[in-house]
Amino acid sequence: MSEIDKQLLAEPVKNGQVLPVIKRRVETIPRIGVFGVGYFKYWAQFEGLYDQLMEKQHIFLKKVSKNKVEMIDFGMVDDVSGAYELLPKLKAANLDLVFCDMLTYATSSTFGVIIKNLDVPIVLVALQPDKALDYSNASTHLQLYNDDICALPEFAGVAVRMGKKVPEMIIGTLHDDPQAEKEIAEYCAIARVLHDLKTARIGHVGHPIEAMLDMHSDATMLTAHFGLHIVQCEANEIVTKYVEADQEDVEAEKRRILDFFDTPDPVSDPISEKLKPADLEVAARVSVALESFVEAKKLNGLAYYYEGEDNSDIRKVMTNLIVGNSLLTGAGFPMCGESDLKCCIAMFIMDRLSIGGSFAEFHPVDFNGNFILVGHDGPHNITIAQGKPVLRSLKKYHGKPGFGAGVEFKIKEGPITMLSITSTYEGKFKFVITEGESVEGPIPPTGNTNTRGFFQPDVRTFLKKWVKEGPTHHFALGVGHHAETIKKIGDYLNIESVIVK
């Protein structure tokens, strides 16, 4: 069994149908630092206050630790000397994100040198223990115990004076506050994205389709802005794995594919057929080869496009990656066709947020129903499919050479988010983000994904607003509404981000 284990499992029966799932990659663990702030002059004035505040921080640490992170507790900083002593420790810890726990009022000298010199996202956390003071029994001690909000304006103002952005913040109560818990989880998820981007190895095979000028990318600039490394690969490396694939592995892969996908009869599209044994054989052998290739190159994702000579093995392999790529994408290794590296990174971000991330573009508008079809001919994140995905044999891949198995499904009904990573005239990257709904209804039986996407306020207005932001024609499509979270990621990466509403 290889390290990339694509063993297919089965969920419980839903509505009489067994819905298969894919065993995910082993998640990486982001490193999050936590330090509290207070004011040293209070300790001698109010007996027991220091211990009470440290107990507050202990409760917060337990909340953070629930989110599959490696957490480092740096204690409390209560004067300027402590801030200077803490700074090198924070830098040495190789952190992905830092929570500053606002335990009570603290002078901004405990924060200024840290925000000035630390190039790691900092989130200010103000969670007071009581939902309100007991005013009839209030005291200065109780006020200080609940003074988590007091220094927030001061810290924000000093961040600006230090030439930095005002940090994100969580405001709420320490107990019985689901919104605060949700925001803590959100920042832990953001830390995971930032952690994985810094170490990702994204493979690149071939080149973008020559005519698609919006997709060309500078690999060095991708490293500069995202931290990841682009691994330049050769198509023949996958072909070699294809030729060398063990037939027992291929047969096992065929069984897994048939367990995972439906293979219905064709409907209305004359270029589609019921899955042919020969196409299944090729798809399974390519899937085995692709898994071996990804493992050998230690890749976390792949963008590819390579045509090859007609009737050659290289064309057969490189035009039949869709099934294997869809399985790998669902397992946490985003794969992106047409060599779109920027979209591959968008899919990677969505995957690490655990919201899917399927390769998509706009298809025809339904003006009667006020929605637009969004999808692509592959690859796809099949873990976010509505029901069981379908395999069809396609006599041709429209606009591209080759033929073979195509993956067809729609994204789960409900809220969806789209992310396009585009480039500007100045050579910078830009996030174009929006939220919508995947609505119920049939999709074209064309062997491609297609989701009925509804966007506010109406399809015409939305499309005009989206296009005016200069996106690429590809984007990542995920489930749930996560535009604000993705925008925060863009902000932390110093990438312009726009939410189309």
N, C-alpha and C positions, 0 to 999 in steps of 0.2 A: 504494500500500500504506500503510495507516495505521500509526501508531506501535504500536498494540496489535495485534501480528501473530498472528492465530489460525490461520495456515497449518498444516494438519494434516500430520504426518509419519508414517512407518511404522517400527515396530521390526522387527527380524528375525523371521522366522517362528518361532513357538513351538508345538510340538505340532501342526504343520500349519495353524496359524491366525495370520494377520498381525494383530498387536495395535497399533492406532494410538496415537499419543501426541500431545500438544499442545505446541507451542512455548511455552515459559514466558516470562513478563515478564522484562525485564532486571533482575537482582538489584541492590539497593542495597548499598553497602559500609559496614559499621559502622566506627567509629573506636575503636581500642583502644590505650591507653597502657600502657607497661611501664617500671617502674623497679625497680632492684635495691637491696638494703640490705646494709650491712656495718658494720664497726666500725673507725673510723679508727686506733685505737691498734695494730691488728694490722700495719699496712703496714710500719712501721719495724722491728717485731719479727721478721717472717717474710718474708724476701726472696722476691719472685716471687709471693706469695699473691694480691696485688691483680690481677695480670695473669691468673692462673689463674681467679679468680672472674669477671672480665670475659669470659673465653672461655666460661665456663659460661652467662653471660647471652646471649652471642652464639648459642650453640646453642639456648637456649630461644626467642630471637627468631625463629630459623628455623622452629621448630615452630609458632609462632603464625602466621607469615606464610603457611603452607600452607592457611589456612582462609578465603581470599577476604575479607580484612579490610585496612583501612588501619591500619598499625601505626606508632606513634610511640615511639621509644626515648628515654627521659629519663635514661639512664645510671644511675649508682649514687649513692645518698644514704648517707653514712657518719657524719653528725653532725647535731645539732639545727639548726644554721644552714642546712645543706643542705635539710632538710625544709621550713623556712620559705621558702627560695628556690624550692623546687620547687612549692609549693602554687599560686601564681598561674599558673604555666605549665600545670599540670594543668587548672585551671579555664578557662584561655583556649583550650585545645585542643578544646573541645566534644566530649568523649569519651563513649562509650557504656558503656565498661567499662575497668577498670584491673587489670592483673596486677602484684602486688608480688612480685618474685622474691627469695626468702629465700636469698641466696647463701652466707651464713654467719651466725654469731650477730651480731645487731645490737641495740643498745639501743632500747627502744620510743620514745625521743625522736625517732627518725627516722620515726616512724609516727603518733604521737599527734595532732599538729596536722593531719595529712592526713586521717585517719579522722574527725576532729572536724568538719572544714570542707568536705569534698568530698562532694557529693550524687550520686555516681556509684558503682555497684557496684564493690567491690574484692575481688579474689580473691587469697589468699595462696598462693604456689607454692613448695613445698619439694621439689625434685628433686635428690637428692644424686647425685654422679657415680658413686660406687662402690656396688655392691649390698651390700658389707660391707667393713669394714676388714681389711687384711692384718695380723692382730694380732701376728704375730711380727716385723713390720717397721713397726709403727705408730709415729706421732710426733704431737706436738701440731700440727704443720703439716698433716699429713694429716687429723687430726680436724677442724680448722677448715675445711679444704677440703670436708669432708663434713658440716658442722654446719648444714645447711639446716633441720632440725627444731628446733633448739635454742631459737630465740626465738618459735616459734609460740605457746606458752602465754602468754608475756609480751605479745605483740601482741594476743591475744584478750582478756586481762584488761584491757588499757588501752582497747580498743575499748568494752568494757562501762562502764568508768569514764568514758568520754567520752560516754556516753549513746547508744551505737550498738550494733547487733547484732554478734555475733561474725561476722567475714567467713567466706564459704565458703573452702575450701582444697583444694589438690591436693597429695597426698603420694605420693611414689614415687621413681623413679630417673630420671636424665637420659638414660640410654641403654637401649634395648631394653625399653621399658615400654609396651605397648599400652594398658593401662588409663589411664595418664597422658595419652597421646596422645588417647584418647577423651574424657577430661575437658576437655582444652584445647579440642577441637573443640566440645564441649557449650557451654562458656562463650562461645566465638565465635558459636555459633548464638543463644544468649541475647542477646548484644550486638546481633545483627541484628534480633531481635524488638523489643528496646527502642528501637533506632534507628528502625525503621519505624513503631512506634506513635507516636513523638513527632511525626512529620510526616505521618501518614496523613490522607487526606480520605475519610471514609465518607459516601456519599450516603444520603439518607433520603427516600423517596417515600411519601406517604400517611400511614398510621397503623397501629398494631397492631389486629388484630381486637378489637373493643370488649370482647368477653366474656373475653379472655385477660389477666387482671389481672397475671399473672406477667411479662409482656413489656414493660410500659411502662417507659420510661427517660427520665431527665433528661439532655438533651444537654450541658448545662454540667458536670454531674457526670462525664460520660464524659471530657470534656476534662480536668477536674481530676485524675482518677485515672489516665488512660491517656495524656494529652497530645495525642491525636488531635483532629481537628475534624470535627464533623458538618455536612455540606453539605445544607441543606434544599432539596429539588428539587421540581419539579412534574411530574405525570404527563404533562401535555400536551407537555412538552419531549421525551419519548421518542416520543409520538405524532407530533409534527412530523417527527422523524427517520424514522419509519416511512413516513409519506406521501411524504417526499422521497427515499427510498431508490432508488438506481439499479437498474434491473431486471437489468443485467449483474452487478452485485454480488450481487443476490439469487440469480441462477442459479448463480453460483460458490459461494455459501454452501450452496445446496441440494446441489450435488455433494459438497462437503466433508462435510456432515452425513451423506449417504448412504454416503460412504466410511468415516465414523467409526462409525456405528451400524448394528446389525442391525435389520431390520424384519420380524420373524416374524409368522406368522399368529396370531390370537387363540387362547387356550387355554380356560380355564374361567370367566373373569370376563366377565359379559354386558355390562359397560360399556366393555370394551376391544375394539378392532378393529385390523386391520392398518393401518399408517400410511397415511392418505389423502393424495392429492396436495394437496388444499386445505389440510390441516393442515401439511404440509411447507412449502407456500408461505408460510403465515403465520409459522411458526416461523423460517424462513430470513430473511424480511423483518424480523421483530422482532429477530433476532440481529444483522443488519447495523445496524439502528437503535440497538440497545443498545450495540454497540461504539462507534459514532459518538458517542453520548451520553456514555459513560464517558470517552472521550478529550476531548470538548469541556469537560466539567466537571472534568477532571483528578482523577478519582476513583480510589481504591485499593480500593474495595469499595462495596456497596450493600445496604441493607435496604429492603424495599418491601412494600406491600400497598395496593391501590386497586381498588375494584370498578367504579366508573363506571356509567353508565346502560345498561340492557339494549339490545343490538343496536347499541351505539355503537362507534366506532373505539377509544375509550379503554378500553372493557372488553375488546375483542378483543386489544389490545396488552398491557394490564397483566395479563391472565390467561394470556398465552402467552409469558411470559419464561423458562420453564423450560429450554428447549433452549439458548438464548443464554446464560443465566445459568450453566448447567452448563459450557459451553465456557469462559466467562470465569473461573469459579471454578477450573477446572483450569489456566488460564493464569496464575493468581496474583492474581486480582481477586475475592475472596470475595463471593458474593451470597447474601442470606438472605431467604427468604420470610416472610410474615406479619409483616413490619416489625420483626423481632426484632433490634434493634441489638446487644444484649448477645451473642447467639449469633453475629452477624456478626463481632464482635471475637474471639470464641473461635475461629472459623474462620480469621480473619486470623492469630492467634498460631500455630495449627497449620500454616498455609501457610508462614509464614516459618521454621518449624522444618523445613520440607520433609517433612512427614509427612501431607499431605493436608488434612483438615478438611472433612468433608461434613455437610450439614444433616441432623439426625437427631432422632428421638424414639422412645419405646418403642411397639412393636406387640405382638400377642398372644404369650403365653408358650407354649412347647411343654413341658408338664410331663412328657411321656414322654421327651423327649430332654434335659431339664434345661437348656434355653436359651431366650432371648427374641429375637424379631425386633426389630431396630433399623433404622430408615430413615425416609423421608419421601417426599412427593410432589414434591419438588424445591425449590430447585436442589441440585446435587450436585457433588462433586469427582470428575470422571470419570477423573482420572489414577490413582486408587487402586482402580479397578474390577477385579474378578476376571473376566478375559476381556473380550470385546467388549460394550459396553453396548447396550441395546435401546431402540428407540423404538416406542411404541404410540400409536394414536389413542384418546383417552378421550372417551366421550360426555358425561361430566361430571367435574368435579373435586370429590371428596366434601367437603362442608362449605363449599364456596366456589362462586361463580358461574363460568360459563365452561366451555369444553371445548377440546380440541386435543391436541397431542402431549405425551406423558409419557415421562420417562426412567426406565428400569428396569435395575438391576444390583445386585450385592452387592459389598461391600468385599473386598479381597484376603484370602484365607485366611491365618491366622496371628495374631500378636499385634496388639491394637488398644488405643487409648487414647481416653477420652471426657473432654471438658471442658464443664461447664456454668458459665456466669457468671450468678450470681443476685444479688438485692438483699436486704438485711436490713431489719428494722423500723427500724433506726437510719439507713437511707439509704445504707449502705455496700455495696460490692460484695464478692462472695465467690466463690472458685473451688471448685467441686466436681469432683473428678477421680477417675477409676478406670482400671484396666487389665483387659483380658479377652482373649478369643480369638475370632476369626472362624472358625467351623468349617464344614466341608464339608457340603453338602446343598442340596436345592432350595429356592427361595423362591417366594412367591405371584406369579403372572403378572399383576400388577395395574397395570403401568405406573409403579410406584414403586420406589425402592430398598428393599431389605430384606436385612439381614445376620443370619445366625444367630450371636448373641452369647452366649458362655459366660462366666460370671463365678463366681469362687470365693466362698464354698465351695459354694453351690448357688443356684439362681435365686431362691428365696423369700427366703433370708437376705440375699442381695445387694440385692434390690429394697427390702427394709425398711431396710437401712443407707443406701442411696442416697437414698431419699425422706426419711429423717429429717434429712438435711443441708439440706433446703429448696431443692432445685435448681429451675430453670425446667424446663418440660417439653421444651424443645429443648436440644440440646447439639451440639457439634462432635465428629465421629468421625474419628479418624486411625489410621494404621497404625504398628505398633511399640509398644513399651512406653516411655513418656516421662513418666510421672506425676511423677517427682522433678524433672525438668527444668522442667515447667510450674509446679510448686510453687515452684521457685526464682524463676521470673519473677514469680509472685504476690508472693513475699516482697520482691523488689526494688521492686515497685510499691506495697508496703505494703498489699496486699490479703490478707485472710484466705484461706487455702487449706487444704482438707481432702482427703486421699486416702482414698477409701472402699476398705477391704480386707475 
